């Protein structure tokens, strides 16, 4: 099973107590995809540029779509640009893929028998495998999960990432999530300033 799928499972399992924002999760999923493609030899990262390295991707529908979307002309695409472009709406895409595969179901809301409720994870091999990876403190999974806000209980246990390329991708995810939060705060400040202007004194 792939790193993005493990990340989605861990994020959803933690969501009741520690909700994960879809923007951060989407960026982390894009980073997880890139790491899996790199580890499979499907891409190389040359001076921060993502370069296709072979004609096919690992046999996973979402990774195949990720591989198909790679830029294939020089100067190629930076890791940061990949994260933002591929990451747009990616959490929703993975959620839909899980639901289509029967890995998620809609829990009916009490008192509303005909209204679909929240999506919940089914017990499955995917969920069990993700739990084992989390329990073993896989360094990539732990880093990505803590970056999006899953409690970092395993940060002290996880061994450091030794591959420089993987580490650089993880750093890119961290930078992108910080940039996203900064942009969110900037817009919030602008919105409040705009509201104050229209409210005016004494209103």
C-alpha positions as protocol buffer text, in pm:
chain_id: "A"
residue {
  index: 1
  type: UNK
  ca { x: 0 y: 0 z: 0 }
}
residue {
  index: 2
  type: UNK
  ca { x: 118 y: 353 z: -71 }
}
residue {
  index: 3
  type: UNK
  ca { x: 238 y: 626 z: 163 }
}
residue {
  index: 4
  type: UNK
  ca { x: -46 y: 865 z: 65 }
}
residue {
  index: 5
  type: UNK
  ca { x: -306 y: 602 z: 154 }
}
residue {
  index: 6
  type: UNK
  ca { x: -140 y: 538 z: 488 }
}
residue {
  index: 7
  type: UNK
  ca { x: -132 y: 912 z: 553 }
}
residue {
  index: 8
  type: UNK
  ca { x: -501 y: 951 z: 478 }
}
residue {
  index: 9
  type: UNK
  ca { x: -589 y: 664 z: 713 }
}
residue {
  index: 10
  type: UNK
  ca { x: -377 y: 803 z: 998 }
}
residue {
  index: 11
  type: UNK
  ca { x: -521 y: 1152 z: 947 }
}
residue {
  index: 12
  type: UNK
  ca { x: -879 y: 1025 z: 947 }
}
residue {
  index: 13
  type: UNK
  ca { x: -824 y: 806 z: 1252 }
}
residue {
  index: 14
  type: UNK
  ca { x: -696 y: 1111 z: 1440 }
}
residue {
  index: 15
  type: UNK
  ca { x: -966 y: 1346 z: 1310 }
}
residue {
  index: 16
  type: UNK
  ca { x: -1212 y: 1313 z: 1598 }
}
residue {
  index: 17
  type: UNK
  ca { x: -965 y: 1465 z: 1845 }
}
residue {
  index: 18
  type: UNK
  ca { x: -730 y: 1644 z: 1606 }
}
residue {
  index: 19
  type: UNK
  ca { x: -901 y: 1756 z: 1284 }
}
residue {
  index: 20
  type: UNK
  ca { x: -669 y: 1794 z: 987 }
}
residue {
  index: 21
  type: UNK
  ca { x: -727 y: 2077 z: 741 }
}
residue {
  index: 22
  type: UNK
  ca { x: -777 y: 1965 z: 384 }
}
residue {
  index: 23
  type: UNK
  ca { x: -528 y: 2217 z: 243 }
}
residue {
  index: 24
  type: UNK
  ca { x: -238 y: 2091 z: 453 }
}
residue {
  index: 25
  type: UNK
  ca { x: -341 y: 1730 z: 396 }
}
residue {
  index: 26
  type: UNK
  ca { x: -356 y: 1782 z: 19 }
}
residue {
  index: 27
  type: UNK
  ca { x: -2 y: 1923 z: 16 }
}
residue {
  index: 28
  type: UNK
  ca { x: 125 y: 1634 z: 230 }
}
residue {
  index: 29
  type: UNK
  ca { x: -47 y: 1378 z: 5 }
}
residue {
  index: 30
  type: UNK
  ca { x: 125 y: 1532 z: -298 }
}
residue {
  index: 31
  type: UNK
  ca { x: 456 y: 1506 z: -116 }
}
residue {
  index: 32
  type: UNK
  ca { x: 385 y: 1144 z: -23 }
}
residue {
  index: 33
  type: UNK
  ca { x: 308 y: 1066 z: -387 }
}
residue {
  index: 34
  type: UNK
  ca { x: 634 y: 1222 z: -498 }
}
residue {
  index: 35
  type: UNK
  ca { x: 830 y: 1023 z: -241 }
}
residue {
  index: 36
  type: UNK
  ca { x: 667 y: 697 z: -354 }
}
residue {
  index: 37
  type: UNK
  ca { x: 737 y: 779 z: -720 }
}
residue {
  index: 38
  type: UNK
  ca { x: 1098 y: 857 z: -635 }
}
residue {
  index: 39
  type: UNK
  ca { x: 1144 y: 540 z: -433 }
}
residue {
  index: 40
  type: UNK
  ca { x: 997 y: 336 z: -719 }
}
residue {
  index: 41
  type: UNK
  ca { x: 1245 y: 490 z: -962 }
}
residue {
  index: 42
  type: UNK
  ca { x: 970 y: 659 z: -1161 }
}
residue {
  index: 43
  type: UNK
  ca { x: 1112 y: 1008 z: -1102 }
}
residue {
  index: 44
  type: UNK
  ca { x: 1437 y: 1174 z: -1011 }
}
residue {
  index: 45
  type: UNK
  ca { x: 1483 y: 1504 z: -831 }
}
residue {
  index: 46
  type: UNK
  ca { x: 1765 y: 1701 z: -991 }
}
residue {
  index: 47
  type: UNK
  ca { x: 1848 y: 2034 z: -832 }
}
residue {
  index: 48
  type: UNK
  ca { x: 1492 y: 2060 z: -697 }
}
residue {
  index: 49
  type: UNK
  ca { x: 1340 y: 1967 z: -1036 }
}
residue {
  index: 50
  type: UNK
  ca { x: 1109 y: 1667 z: -1072 }
}
residue {
  index: 51
  type: UNK
  ca { x: 1223 y: 1466 z: -1374 }
}
residue {
  index: 52
  type: UNK
  ca { x: 1041 y: 1157 z: -1507 }
}
residue {
  index: 53
  type: UNK
  ca { x: 1284 y: 866 z: -1504 }
}
residue {
  index: 54
  type: UNK
  ca { x: 1088 y: 580 z: -1665 }
}
residue {
  index: 55
  type: UNK
  ca { x: 774 y: 535 z: -1874 }
}
residue {
  index: 56
  type: UNK
  ca { x: 544 y: 390 z: -1606 }
}
residue {
  index: 57
  type: UNK
  ca { x: 445 y: 433 z: -1241 }
}
residue {
  index: 58
  type: UNK
  ca { x: 377 y: 182 z: -961 }
}
residue {
  index: 59
  type: UNK
  ca { x: 52 y: -11 z: -1003 }
}
residue {
  index: 60
  type: UNK
  ca { x: -172 y: 217 z: -802 }
}
residue {
  index: 61
  type: UNK
  ca { x: -448 y: 424 z: -958 }
}
residue {
  index: 62
  type: UNK
  ca { x: -370 y: 749 z: -777 }
}
residue {
  index: 63
  type: UNK
  ca { x: 6 y: 718 z: -828 }
}
residue {
  index: 64
  type: UNK
  ca { x: -54 y: 645 z: -1195 }
}
residue {
  index: 65
  type: UNK
  ca { x: -253 y: 968 z: -1222 }
}
residue {
  index: 66
  type: UNK
  ca { x: 20 y: 1155 z: -1039 }
}
residue {
  index: 67
  type: UNK
  ca { x: 285 y: 1015 z: -1273 }
}
residue {
  index: 68
  type: UNK
  ca { x: 76 y: 1098 z: -1579 }
}
residue {
  index: 69
  type: UNK
  ca { x: 49 y: 1460 z: -1466 }
}
residue {
  index: 70
  type: UNK
  ca { x: 427 y: 1517 z: -1445 }
}
residue {
  index: 71
  type: UNK
  ca { x: 580 y: 1792 z: -1656 }
}
residue {
  index: 72
  type: UNK
  ca { x: 789 y: 1624 z: -1924 }
}
residue {
  index: 73
  type: UNK
  ca { x: 971 y: 1918 z: -2078 }
}
residue {
  index: 74
  type: UNK
  ca { x: 1266 y: 2118 z: -1949 }
}
residue {
  index: 75
  type: UNK
  ca { x: 1309 y: 2298 z: -1719 }
}
residue {
  index: 76
  type: UNK
  ca { x: 1060 y: 2054 z: -1566 }
}
residue {
  index: 77
  type: UNK
  ca { x: 888 y: 2150 z: -1241 }
}
residue {
  index: 78
  type: UNK
  ca { x: 1023 y: 2236 z: -898 }
}
residue {
  index: 79
  type: UNK
  ca { x: 923 y: 2028 z: -598 }
}
residue {
  index: 80
  type: UNK
  ca { x: 735 y: 2327 z: -457 }
}
residue {
  index: 81
  type: UNK
  ca { x: 542 y: 2387 z: -778 }
}
residue {
  index: 82
  type: UNK
  ca { x: 452 y: 2016 z: -792 }
}
residue {
  index: 83
  type: UNK
  ca { x: 317 y: 2024 z: -438 }
}
residue {
  index: 84
  type: UNK
  ca { x: 89 y: 2320 z: -509 }
}
residue {
  index: 85
  type: UNK
  ca { x: -31 y: 2201 z: -850 }
}
residue {
  index: 86
  type: UNK
  ca { x: -79 y: 1833 z: -774 }
}
residue {
  index: 87
  type: UNK
  ca { x: -200 y: 1908 z: -423 }
}
residue {
  index: 88
  type: UNK
  ca { x: -499 y: 2114 z: -531 }
}
residue {
  index: 89
  type: UNK
  ca { x: -806 y: 1921 z: -412 }
}
residue {
  index: 90
  type: UNK
  ca { x: -598 y: 1606 z: -359 }
}
residue {
  index: 91
  type: UNK
  ca { x: -745 y: 1523 z: -16 }
}
residue {
  index: 92
  type: UNK
  ca { x: -1092 y: 1518 z: -171 }
}
residue {
  index: 93
  type: UNK
  ca { x: -966 y: 1301 z: -458 }
}
residue {
  index: 94
  type: UNK
  ca { x: -819 y: 1043 z: -220 }
}
residue {
  index: 95
  type: UNK
  ca { x: -1131 y: 1047 z: -7 }
}
residue {
  index: 96
  type: UNK
  ca { x: -1345 y: 983 z: -315 }
}
residue {
  index: 97
  type: UNK
  ca { x: -1110 y: 703 z: -422 }
}
residue {
  index: 98
  type: UNK
  ca { x: -1138 y: 542 z: -77 }
}
residue {
  index: 99
  type: UNK
  ca { x: -1516 y: 570 z: -81 }
}
residue {
  index: 100
  type: UNK
  ca { x: -1537 y: 416 z: -428 }
}
residue {
  index: 101
  type: UNK
  ca { x: -1323 y: 125 z: -308 }
}
residue {
  index: 102
  type: UNK
  ca { x: -1550 y: 65 z: -8 }
}
residue {
  index: 103
  type: UNK
  ca { x: -1283 y: 176 z: 240 }
}
residue {
  index: 104
  type: UNK
  ca { x: -1508 y: 457 z: 367 }
}
residue {
  index: 105
  type: UNK
  ca { x: -1876 y: 460 z: 445 }
}
residue {
  index: 106
  type: UNK
  ca { x: -2125 y: 730 z: 538 }
}
residue {
  index: 107
  type: UNK
  ca { x: -2240 y: 711 z: 898 }
}
residue {
  index: 108
  type: UNK
  ca { x: -2607 y: 803 z: 931 }
}
residue {
  index: 109
  type: UNK
  ca { x: -2677 y: 1095 z: 1162 }
}
residue {
  index: 110
  type: UNK
  ca { x: -2894 y: 1008 z: 1460 }
}
residue {
  index: 111
  type: UNK
  ca { x: -3248 y: 1127 z: 1401 }
}
residue {
  index: 112
  type: UNK
  ca { x: -3186 y: 1173 z: 1027 }
}
residue {
  index: 113
  type: UNK
  ca { x: -3224 y: 826 z: 870 }
}
residue {
  index: 114
  type: UNK
  ca { x: -3225 y: 960 z: 513 }
}
residue {
  index: 115
  type: UNK
  ca { x: -2937 y: 1204 z: 550 }
}
residue {
  index: 116
  type: UNK
  ca { x: -2580 y: 1091 z: 487 }
}
residue {
  index: 117
  type: UNK
  ca { x: -2343 y: 1169 z: 770 }
}
residue {
  index: 118
  type: UNK
  ca { x: -1969 y: 1179 z: 818 }
}
residue {
  index: 119
  type: UNK
  ca { x: -1735 y: 949 z: 631 }
}
residue {
  index: 120
  type: UNK
  ca { x: -1581 y: 683 z: 854 }
}
residue {
  index: 121
  type: UNK
  ca { x: -1307 y: 431 z: 786 }
}
residue {
  index: 122
  type: UNK
  ca { x: -1402 y: 68 z: 746 }
}
residue {
  index: 123
  type: UNK
  ca { x: -1186 y: -198 z: 906 }
}
residue {
  index: 124
  type: UNK
  ca { x: -975 y: -317 z: 616 }
}
residue {
  index: 125
  type: UNK
  ca { x: -631 y: -441 z: 517 }
}
residue {
  index: 126
  type: UNK
  ca { x: -541 y: -84 z: 419 }
}
residue {
  index: 127
  type: UNK
  ca { x: -630 y: 45 z: 764 }
}
residue {
  index: 128
  type: UNK
  ca { x: -442 y: -236 z: 937 }
}
residue {
  index: 129
  type: UNK
  ca { x: -133 y: -182 z: 724 }
}
residue {
  index: 130
  type: UNK
  ca { x: -139 y: 192 z: 793 }
}
residue {
  index: 131
  type: UNK
  ca { x: -167 y: 123 z: 1165 }
}
residue {
  index: 132
  type: UNK
  ca { x: 136 y: -109 z: 1151 }
}
residue {
  index: 133
  type: UNK
  ca { x: 337 y: 152 z: 965 }
}
residue {
  index: 134
  type: UNK
  ca { x: 239 y: 414 z: 1224 }
}
residue {
  index: 135
  type: UNK
  ca { x: 316 y: 180 z: 1513 }
}
residue {
  index: 136
  type: UNK
  ca { x: 661 y: 110 z: 1370 }
}
residue {
  index: 137
  type: UNK
  ca { x: 728 y: 487 z: 1360 }
}
residue {
  index: 138
  type: UNK
  ca { x: 797 y: 497 z: 988 }
}
residue {
  index: 139
  type: UNK
  ca { x: 994 y: 824 z: 959 }
}
residue {
  index: 140
  type: UNK
  ca { x: 829 y: 948 z: 639 }
}
residue {
  index: 141
  type: UNK
  ca { x: 476 y: 876 z: 759 }
}
residue {
  index: 142
  type: UNK
  ca { x: 545 y: 1028 z: 1101 }
}
residue {
  index: 143
  type: UNK
  ca { x: 695 y: 1343 z: 950 }
}
residue {
  index: 144
  type: UNK
  ca { x: 407 y: 1393 z: 706 }
}
residue {
  index: 145
  type: UNK
  ca { x: 142 y: 1323 z: 969 }
}
residue {
  index: 146
  type: UNK
  ca { x: 289 y: 1561 z: 1225 }
}
residue {
  index: 147
  type: UNK
  ca { x: 327 y: 1827 z: 956 }
}
residue {
  index: 148
  type: UNK
  ca { x: -49 y: 1825 z: 898 }
}
residue {
  index: 149
  type: UNK
  ca { x: -132 y: 1829 z: 1269 }
}
residue {
  index: 150
  type: UNK
  ca { x: -158 y: 1467 z: 1381 }
}
residue {
  index: 151
  type: UNK
  ca { x: -15 y: 1452 z: 1737 }
}
residue {
  index: 152
  type: UNK
  ca { x: 355 y: 1377 z: 1727 }
}
residue {
  index: 153
  type: UNK
  ca { x: 368 y: 1103 z: 1990 }
}
residue {
  index: 154
  type: UNK
  ca { x: 601 y: 905 z: 1768 }
}
residue {
  index: 155
  type: UNK
  ca { x: 837 y: 1187 z: 1671 }
}
residue {
  index: 156
  type: UNK
  ca { x: 1089 y: 1083 z: 1937 }
}
residue {
  index: 157
  type: UNK
  ca { x: 1066 y: 719 z: 1830 }
}
residue {
  index: 158
  type: UNK
  ca { x: 1098 y: 769 z: 1455 }
}
residue {
  index: 159
  type: UNK
  ca { x: 1445 y: 727 z: 1306 }
}
residue {
  index: 160
  type: UNK
  ca { x: 1566 y: 1018 z: 1096 }
}
residue {
  index: 161
  type: UNK
  ca { x: 1522 y: 1016 z: 719 }
}
residue {
  index: 162
  type: UNK
  ca { x: 1858 y: 922 z: 570 }
}
residue {
  index: 163
  type: UNK
  ca { x: 1787 y: 976 z: 200 }
}
residue {
  index: 164
  type: UNK
  ca { x: 1868 y: 1336 z: 106 }
}
residue {
  index: 165
  type: UNK
  ca { x: 1607 y: 1349 z: -172 }
}
residue {
  index: 166
  type: UNK
  ca { x: 1329 y: 1221 z: 52 }
}
residue {
  index: 167
  type: UNK
  ca { x: 1436 y: 1465 z: 322 }
}
residue {
  index: 168
  type: UNK
  ca { x: 1426 y: 1753 z: 74 }
}
residue {
  index: 169
  type: UNK
  ca { x: 1072 y: 1659 z: -35 }
}
residue {
  index: 170
  type: UNK
  ca { x: 961 y: 1645 z: 328 }
}
residue {
  index: 171
  type: UNK
  ca { x: 1117 y: 1985 z: 387 }
}
residue {
  index: 172
  type: UNK
  ca { x: 928 y: 2115 z: 84 }
}
residue {
  index: 173
  type: UNK
  ca { x: 601 y: 1991 z: 231 }
}
residue {
  index: 174
  type: UNK
  ca { x: 682 y: 2166 z: 558 }
}
residue {
  index: 175
  type: UNK
  ca { x: 760 y: 2493 z: 378 }
}
residue {
  index: 176
  type: UNK
  ca { x: 441 y: 2471 z: 172 }
}
residue {
  index: 177
  type: UNK
  ca { x: 219 y: 2415 z: 476 }
}
residue {
  index: 178
  type: UNK
  ca { x: 378 y: 2713 z: 652 }
}
residue {
  index: 179
  type: UNK
  ca { x: 319 y: 2923 z: 341 }
}
residue {
  index: 180
  type: UNK
  ca { x: -43 y: 2810 z: 330 }
}
residue {
  index: 181
  type: UNK
  ca { x: -99 y: 2909 z: 693 }
}
residue {
  index: 182
  type: UNK
  ca { x: 69 y: 3246 z: 637 }
}
residue {
  index: 183
  type: UNK
  ca { x: -158 y: 3312 z: 339 }
}
residue {
  index: 184
  type: UNK
  ca { x: -461 y: 3208 z: 544 }
}
residue {
  index: 185
  type: UNK
  ca { x: -364 y: 3452 z: 821 }
}
residue {
  index: 186
  type: UNK
  ca { x: -301 y: 3732 z: 570 }
}
residue {
  index: 187
  type: UNK
  ca { x: -645 y: 3689 z: 419 }
}
residue {
  index: 188
  type: UNK
  ca { x: -803 y: 3680 z: 764 }
}
residue {
  index: 189
  type: UNK
  ca { x: -636 y: 4010 z: 854 }
}
residue {
  index: 190
  type: UNK
  ca { x: -748 y: 4167 z: 527 }
}
residue {
  index: 191
  type: UNK
  ca { x: -1104 y: 4044 z: 582 }
}
residue {
  index: 192
  type: UNK
  ca { x: -1118 y: 4186 z: 933 }
}
residue {
  index: 193
  type: UNK
  ca { x: -976 y: 4518 z: 812 }
}
residue {
  index: 194
  type: UNK
  ca { x: -1237 y: 4531 z: 535 }
}
residue {
  index: 195
  type: UNK
  ca { x: -1516 y: 4455 z: 784 }
}
residue {
  index: 196
  type: UNK
  ca { x: -1395 y: 4735 z: 1012 }
}
residue {
  index: 197
  type: UNK
  ca { x: -1393 y: 4986 z: 726 }
}
residue {
  index: 198
  type: UNK
  ca { x: -1753 y: 4909 z: 632 }
}
residue {
  index: 199
  type: UNK
  ca { x: -1874 y: 4891 z: 990 }
}
residue {
  index: 200
  type: UNK
  ca { x: -1751 y: 5244 z: 1058 }
}
residue {
  index: 201
  type: UNK
  ca { x: -1749 y: 5429 z: 1392 }
}
residue {
  index: 202
  type: UNK
  ca { x: -2060 y: 5393 z: 1601 }
}
residue {
  index: 203
  type: UNK
  ca { x: -2214 y: 5119 z: 1387 }
}
